Amino acid sequence: MCGILGLLLHDPTLNAAPRYARDACGIVTGGPRGRLYQCKANGMVRDVFTQDAIARLIGGMGIGHGEHLSGALSYRAALFPLLLRLRIWSAPRPTFYVNSPYGITFAHNGNLINSAELLHFMDAVAHRHINTSSDSELLLNIFADHLNDTGKFRINEEDIFVAVGRLMTQARGAYACVAMLAGFGIIAFRDPNGIRPLGVAHRTVASGAMDWLCASESAVADVAGFVEWDDVRPGCHPHTLRCIRRQVAPAATFAPDIFEYVYFARPDSVIDGISVYRSRMAMGNALAQEVSRVLTEKQIRVDVVIPVPDTSRVAALNLAQTLGLPYREGFVKNRYVGRTFIMPEQQMRKKNVRKKLNAMALEFADKNVLIVDDSIVRGTTCREIIQMAKDVGAKKVIMASCAPPIRYPNVYGIDMPSRLELVAHGRTTEQVAEAIGADLVIFQTLPDLVASVRQLNPTIEQLECSVFSGEYVTGGVDATYLDHLERAEAVPVLAASGAAAVNGRHAGTDVDIGKGGERVSGRTTPSGGDSVNSSSPASPTPGNPVNGVDATIGLHNTWKLS
C-alpha cells in the first residue's frame, strides 16, 4: 500500500512539497518555465525530506508518493513519482530513461491485473521501454503515449480527458493516480471501480484565490487547512488547475476496498463519505454480538478486553462497552517500530513484534483475556502477542478479529499476494487458533463487516471484499492467475550482480536472468544495448549514495546533496 498527494498553490513562491510517506517516498515540484525538481529515496519521510532537501524544491505545484514496497522492489529504485521529460537523455546512472511528450510526473496507488497485456502494447504498438516491474511506470507510459497521439505542440483539457479515458479502457485493476504536467497543472483520476481512495480539497488564500490538494485520505487535507473534501468519483478525471471534472470511463460497479476501513486508513479520515472512526466503532459493536454468542456456546468467561494497538482500539473499546467488560491497555507500544504487517519479510515481521509491543503483567496475570485485533493475516503478530500474554501469566487467551478470515490474496495493491502466507487459507477457525497458539479465535462475519461500513453510506451498494470471499470485482482473476502471481513472487532478487533481477510481480511477466541479456518486465534488452540498471547495490537504505540505483532521469535529486 502507499499514499499519493498532489498540491497546486495559487502563489508559486510558496513551498509545495508534500510530507506523506511510508517505506519509500518521493516529491517532484514544478517551477518556473516548466522546470521540475525532485527529491526521492528509500526511507521514511522524516529521513528523506530533510530541511535542506526540501529547501531546494522550487515551485508552487508538486506531487508526492509515499510507498510500502515489496521485499524485492525495495532493492530497486522503484521510487516514484516517475518522470518523462521531452528529449532530455539519460544521466550517467539513470533509473528510468526519458520519454515524450512534454514533462509528466506521475504517482499511483494500487495494482494492475493485466500488466502482461499492457507490456505487450508498450512493446509492439507504443514502442516504449518499460524499465521496471512497477505499475506506476507502466501507467505513466500509457498515459504519455495517448497524449503523444495528439501530435500537438501544446495540449488542452480536452486532450487530457481523452488520454485518461483511453487509459481506463486499457488498464484493469485498482489505481488512484495523480500526475503533474510541466507548465500546465495537476490532474487526478481513479479506476472505474473506485477500489483505491482519492479525493480533492481546496482552501482560500488571502487574495481570494484557491489552493488545491488531492490525496489518498482526507486527514491530509485537514492537517493542511484544506476544506470541502470531495472524493474523486470512479472513472472520473478532475483537472485541478481549474477543477474541471468529467466522467471519462463507462460506469462500473463502485466497490471501495473494505480493508481501508479495517486497517489501512487513519481513523480521522473520511473515505467515500464513510468515517473510518465510525466504521470501526460499528465493527466493535457487531463483533461484540458474535463474541457473546461464541463465549456463551463455549461457556467461557472473559475478565478483560485488551486491544492490539493502534488500529483495533476503537473497535475494542466499543466491544467492551457493549459486553459490559473492563477495557484495559495491556500492551505498551514502542512508537519507533513501524507496522509489522507491511514489513517485507516474515522473519523481520516476527523479530519486530516483540520490539514493538510489551505486555504488562498486571493486566494479564491469572485472567481470561480477550485480545482484539483488526485482522489476522499471516498470523505472525498474533502468535507472538498471544505468547507474550501467556508469558506474563494469562490463563486463557481468546483472540477476536474485527475482520473475517483472510483466505485469499489481494491483487489490488495490498501486500498479501500469496495464499500460502495466509494463516486462514485452507484452515478452519479451530485450526487457525491452534496455529497461532490461542485458546479460541472469534472472527467477525463478512455480512456484519460489510454492514458496519455500508450503514454509514448506504449509496455504496458493494465493497471490494476479495480477501475474504475470493470474488474479485474487476473480473479476470482466477486460480490460474493466482498461481502465476505466486510463482512470480517466488522469483529471487539478485542484487549487485552482473545482470539485474526483477521482482516479476505482474501476471504474465516472465523473468529470465542471464549474462547475455536481461528480461525486464516481459521484454528483452540485449547486452550492451540501451539497458540500464545492469547492477544494483545490495543496500536499500537512504544512506546509499544512489539509493539502489540513481534515478535522476534528467532531474536533479536533492536527496543528500552535499
Residue pairs with C-beta under 8 A, 6 or more apart in sequence:
1 22
1 68
1 109
1 264
1 342
1 413
1 414
1 415
2 22
2 65
2 66
2 67
2 68
2 109
2 216
2 413
3 20
3 21
3 22
3 65
3 66
3 67
3 109
3 215
3 216
3 217
3 220
4 20
4 63
4 64
4 65
4 66
4 107
4 108
4 109
4 176
4 177
4 178
4 198
4 214
4 215
4 216
5 18
5 20
5 63
5 64
5 65
5 66
5 107
5 178
5 213
5 214
5 215
5 216
5 220
6 18
6 61
6 62
6 63
6 64
6 107
6 178
6 179
6 180
6 186
6 188
6 212
6 213
6 214
6 215
6 240
7 16
7 18
7 61
7 62
7 63
7 64
7 186
7 211
7 212
7 213
8 16
8 60
8 61
8 185
8 186
8 211
8 212
8 213
8 240
8 241
9 16
9 60
9 61
9 211
10 60
10 205
10 207
10 209
10 210
10 211
11 60
11 205
12 31
12 32
12 59
12 60
12 61
13 60
14 60
15 54
15 57
16 29
16 30
16 57
16 59
16 60
16 61
16 62
17 27
17 29
17 39
17 49
17 54
17 57
17 62
17 64
18 27
18 62
18 63
18 64
18 220
19 45
19 49
19 64
20 45
20 64
20 66
20 215
20 220
21 44
21 45
21 48
21 49
21 64
21 66
21 67
22 44
22 66
22 67
22 68
22 338
22 342
23 42
23 43
23 44
23 67
23 68
23 69
23 74
23 342
24 40
24 41
24 42
24 43
24 66
24 67
24 69
24 74
24 78
24 79
25 40
25 41
25 43
25 44
25 45
25 48
25 49
25 64
25 65
25 66
25 67
25 79
26 38
26 39
26 40
26 41
26 64
26 65
26 79
26 80
26 81
26 107
27 38
27 39
27 40
27 49
27 54
27 57
27 62
27 63
27 64
27 81
28 36
28 37
28 38
28 40
28 62
28 63
28 64
28 81
28 83
28 105
28 180
28 555
29 36
29 37
29 38
29 57
29 58
29 59
29 61
29 62
30 36
30 59
30 60
30 61
30 62
30 105
30 180
30 182
30 183
31 37
31 58
31 59
32 58
32 59
33 183
34 103
34 182
34 183
35 58
35 59
35 182
36 83
36 85
36 103
36 105
36 180
36 182
36 555
37 56
37 57
37 58
37 59
37 555
37 556
37 558
38 57
38 81
38 83
38 105
38 552
38 555
38 556
38 557
38 558
39 48
39 49
39 53
39 54
39 56
39 57
39 557
39 558
39 559
40 48
40 79
40 80
40 81
40 547
40 551
40 557
40 559
41 47
41 48
41 79
41 542
41 547
41 557
41 559
41 560
42 48
42 69
42 74
42 79
42 540
42 541
42 542
42 544
42 547
42 548
43 541
43 542
44 338
45 66
47 542
48 542
48 559
52 558
52 561
53 558
53 559
53 560
53 561
54 558
56 558
56 561
57 558
61 180
61 185
61 186
62 180
63 81
63 105
63 106
63 107
63 178
63 179
63 180
63 186
64 81
64 107
65 79
65 80
65 81
65 107
65 108
65 136
67 78
67 79
67 80
68 342
68 415
69 78
69 344
70 344
70 415
70 417
70 489
70 503
70 505
71 344
71 345
71 493
72 491
72 493
72 501
72 502
72 503
72 505
73 132
73 133
73 134
73 503
73 505
74 344
74 540
75 493
75 495
75 536
75 538
75 540
75 548
76 132
76 502
76 503
76 533
76 536
76 548
76 549
77 95
77 132
77 533
77 546
77 547
77 548
77 549
77 550
77 551
78 132
78 133
78 134
78 136
79 547
79 551
80 106
80 107
80 108
80 134
80 136
80 137
81 105
81 106
81 107
81 136
81 180
82 96
82 105
82 106
82 107
82 136
82 137
82 140
82 553
83 96
83 98
83 103
83 104
83 105
83 553
83 554
83 555
84 98
84 99
84 100
84 101
84 102
84 103
84 104
84 105
84 106
84 140
84 141
84 144
85 98
85 99
85 103
85 182
85 553
85 554
85 555
86 98
86 100
86 101
86 102
86 103
87 98
87 100
88 98
88 554
89 97
89 98
89 554
90 97
90 98
90 532
90 553
90 554
91 550
91 552
91 553
91 554
93 546
93 549
93 550
93 552
94 532
94 550
94 551
94 552
94 553
95 131
95 132
95 532
95 533
95 549
95 550
95 551
95 552
95 553
96 131
96 132
96 137
96 532
96 551
96 553
97 129
97 131
97 530
97 532
97 553
98 553
98 554
99 128
99 129
99 141
99 144
100 144
100 148
101 144
101 147
101 148
102 144
102 147
102 155
102 181
102 182
102 184
103 181
103 182
103 183
104 140
104 143
104 144
104 147
104 179
104 180
104 181
104 182
105 179
105 180
105 182
106 136
106 139
106 140
106 143
106 177
106 178
106 179
106 180
107 136
107 177
107 178
107 179
108 135
108 136
108 139
108 140
108 175
108 176
108 177
108 178
109 175
109 176
109 177
109 196
109 197
109 198
109 216
109 413
110 135
110 173
110 174
110 175
110 176
110 191
110 195
110 196
110 412
110 413
111 135
111 173
111 174
111 175
111 411
111 412
111 413
112 118
112 135
112 138
112 139
112 171
112 172
112 173
112 174
112 175
112 506
113 172
113 173
113 411
113 412
113 472
113 474
113 476
113 477
113 481
113 507
114 171
114 172
114 173
114 476
114 507
115 135
115 138
115 506
115 507
115 508
115 509
115 521
115 522
116 506
116 507
116 508
116 509
116 522
117 508
118 138
118 142
118 170
118 171
119 130
119 138
119 506
119 508
119 509
119 521
119 522
119 523
120 522
121 142
121 170
122 128
122 129
122 130
122 138
122 141
122 142
122 145
122 523
123 522
123 523
126 141
126 142
126 145
128 141
128 144
128 145
129 523
129 525
129 530
130 137
130 138
130 141
130 520
130 521
130 523
131 137
131 520
131 521
131 532
131 533
132 502
132 520
132 521
133 502
133 503
133 504
133 505
133 506
133 509
133 520
133 521
135 173
135 175
135 506
138 521
139 167
139 171
139 175
139 177
140 179
142 167
142 170
142 171
143 163
143 164
143 167
143 179
146 162
146 163
146 164
146 166
146 167
147 155
147 159
147 160
147 163
149 163
150 159
150 162
150 163
152 159
155 181
155 184
157 239
157 242
157 244
160 181
160 187
160 237
160 239
161 237
161 239
161 246
161 248
162 248
164 187
164 189
164 237
164 248
165 237
165 248
165 249
168 189
168 191
168 192
168 235
168 248
168 249
169 249
171 191
172 474
172 476
173 191
173 195
173 411
173 412
173 474
174 191
174 193
174 195
174 196
174 257
174 412
174 413
174 464
174 474
175 190
175 191
175 196
176 188
176 189
176 190
176 191
176 196
176 197
176 198
176 216
176 232
177 188
177 189
177 190
177 198
178 186
178 187
178 188
178 198
178 214
179 186
179 187
179 188
180 186
180 187
181 187
184 241
185 239
185 240
185 241
185 242
186 212
186 214
186 239
186 240
186 241
187 237
187 238
187 239
187 240
188 198
188 200
188 214
188 232
188 237
188 238
188 240
189 198
189 232
189 236
189 237
189 238
189 248
190 196
190 198
190 232
190 233
190 234
190 235
190 236
191 234
191 235
192 234
192 235
192 249
192 250
192 251
192 252
193 234
193 252
193 253
193 254
193 255
193 464
193 473
193 474
194 233
194 234
194 235
194 254
194 255
194 256
194 272
195 255
195 256
195 257
195 412
195 413
195 464
195 473
195 474
196 216
196 257
196 412
196 413
197 216
197 217
197 231
197 256
197 257
197 260
197 265
197 271
197 272
198 214
198 215
198 216
198 231
198 232
199 214
199 215
199 216
199 217
199 218
199 221
199 229
199 230
199 231
199 232
199 271
200 212
200 213
200 214
200 229
200 230
200 232
200 238
200 240
200 243
201 212
201 213
201 214
201 215
201 218
201 221
201 226
201 227
201 228
201 229
201 230
202 210
202 211
202 212
202 213
202 226
202 227
202 228
202 243
203 210
203 211
203 213
203 224
203 225
203 226
203 227
204 210
204 211
205 211
210 243
211 226
212 240
212 241
212 243
213 220
213 221
213 224
213 226
214 232
214 238
214 240
215 221
217 265
217 266
217 269
217 271
218 229
218 269
218 270
218 271
219 266
219 268
219 269
221 227
221 229
222 268
229 270
231 271
231 272
231 273
232 238
233 245
233 247
234 249
234 251
234 252
234 254
235 247
235 248
235 249
235 250
235 251
235 252
236 245
236 246
236 247
236 248
237 245
237 246
237 248
238 244
238 245
239 245
253 461
253 462
253 473
254 460
254 461
254 462
255 462
255 463
255 464
255 473
256 271
256 272
256 460
256 463
256 464
257 412
257 414
257 463
257 464
258 449
258 450
258 453
258 463
258 464
258 465
259 375
259 403
259 410
259 414
259 467
260 271
260 276
261 271
261 274
261 276
261 279
261 280
261 453
262 280
262 283
262 311
262 374
262 375
262 402
262 403
262 449
263 311
263 341
263 374
263 375
263 403
264 414
265 271
265 276
266 276
267 276
267 277
267 280
267 314
268 276
268 277
269 276
270 276
272 457
272 460
273 456
273 457
273 459
273 460
274 453
274 456
274 457
274 460
275 456
277 314
278 456
279 452
279 453
279 456
280 311
280 314
280 315
280 318
280 402
281 314
281 315
281 318
282 318
282 451
282 452
282 453
282 455
282 456
283 315
283 318
283 402
283 444
283 449
283 452
284 314
284 315
284 316
284 317
284 318
284 319
284 322
284 372
284 402
285 318
285 319
285 322
285 452
286 444
286 445
286 448
286 449
286 451
286 452
287 315
287 319
287 372
287 400
287 401
287 402
287 442
287 444
287 448
288 318
288 319
288 322
288 323
289 322
289 448
290 442
290 443
290 444
290 445
290 448
291 319
291 323
291 370
291 400
291 442
292 323
294 440
294 442
295 301
295 302
295 398
298 440
300 368
300 396
300 398
300 440
301 368
302 323
302 325
302 368
302 369
302 370
302 398
303 325
303 326
303 367
303 368
303 369
304 325
304 326
304 327
304 328
304 330
304 363
304 367
304 369
304 370
305 316
305 319
305 320
305 323
305 325
305 326
305 327
305 328
305 370
305 372
306 316
306 327
306 328
306 329
306 330
306 331
306 363
306 364
306 369
306 370
306 371
306 372
307 313
307 315
307 316
307 317
307 327
307 329
307 331
307 371
307 372
307 373
308 331
308 357
308 371
308 372
308 373
308 374
308 381
308 385
309 329
309 331
309 333
309 357
310 333
311 374
312 372
312 373
312 374
312 402
315 372
315 374
315 402
316 327
316 372
317 327
319 325
319 372
319 400
320 326
320 327
321 327
325 370
328 363
329 363
330 359
330 360
330 363
330 364
330 369
330 389
331 357
331 358
331 359
331 360
331 385
331 388
332 357
332 358
332 360
333 356
333 357
334 355
334 356
334 357
334 358
337 352
337 355
337 356
338 352
340 349
340 352
340 353
340 356
340 380
340 381
341 349
341 377
341 378
341 381
341 415
342 415
343 349
343 352
344 415
346 378
346 380
346 421
349 378
349 380
349 381
350 380
350 384
353 380
353 381
353 384
353 385
354 384
354 388
357 385
357 388
358 388
359 385
359 388
359 389
359 391
359 392
360 392
361 392
361 393
363 369
364 389
364 392
364 393
364 394
365 392
365 393
365 394
366 393
366 395
367 393
367 394
367 395
368 394
368 395
368 396
368 398
369 389
369 394
369 396
369 397
369 398
370 398
370 400
371 385
371 386
371 389
371 397
371 398
371 399
371 400
372 400
372 401
372 402
373 381
373 382
373 385
373 399
373 400
373 401
373 402
374 401
374 402
374 403
375 401
375 402
375 403
375 406
376 382
376 399
376 401
376 403
376 405
376 406
376 423
376 424
376 432
376 436
376 441
376 443
377 406
377 416
377 422
377 423
378 416
378 421
378 422
378 423
379 423
379 432
379 435
379 436
382 399
382 423
382 436
382 438
383 435
383 436
383 437
386 397
386 399
386 436
386 437
386 438
387 437
389 397
390 397
390 437
396 439
396 440
397 437
397 438
397 439
398 438
398 439
398 440
398 441
398 442
399 433
399 436
399 438
399 440
399 441
399 442
400 441
400 442
400 443
401 441
401 442
401 443
401 444
402 444
402 449
403 443
403 444
403 449
403 468
404 443
404 444
404 445
404 446
404 449
404 468
405 424
405 427
405 429
405 432
405 443
405 468
406 416
406 422
406 424
406 425
406 467
406 468
407 419
407 422
407 424
407 425
407 426
407 467
407 468
407 470
408 419
408 422
408 425
408 466
408 467
408 468
408 469
408 470
408 482
409 416
409 417
409 418
409 419
409 422
409 467
409 482
409 485
409 486
410 416
410 417
410 466
410 467
411 417
411 466
411 472
411 477
411 481
411 482
411 485
412 464
412 466
412 474
414 467
416 422
416 467
417 485
417 486
417 489
417 505
418 486
418 489
419 425
419 426
419 482
419 486
420 486
423 432
423 435
423 436
424 432
427 435
429 441
429 442
429 443
430 441
432 441
433 439
433 440
433 441
446 465
446 468
446 469
449 465
449 468
450 463
450 465
453 460
453 463
454 460
454 463
462 473
464 473
465 471
466 472
466 473
466 477
481 507
484 507
484 508
485 505
485 507
488 503
488 504
488 505
488 506
488 507
488 509
488 511
489 503
489 504
489 505
491 501
491 502
491 503
491 504
491 511
492 501
493 501
493 502
493 503
494 500
494 501
494 513
495 501
495 536
495 537
495 538
496 535
496 536
496 537
496 538
497 535
498 515
498 534
498 535
499 513
499 514
499 515
499 517
499 518
499 534
500 518
500 520
500 533
500 534
500 535
500 536
501 511
501 513
502 511
502 518
502 519
502 520
502 521
504 510
504 511
504 521
506 521
506 522
508 522
509 521
509 522
510 519
510 522
511 519
512 518
512 519
512 524
513 519
515 527
516 527
517 524
517 525
517 526
517 527
517 531
518 524
518 525
518 527
518 531
518 534
520 531
525 531
532 549
533 549
536 548
536 549
537 544
537 546
537 548
537 549
540 547
540 548
542 559
542 560
545 560
547 559
550 557
551 557
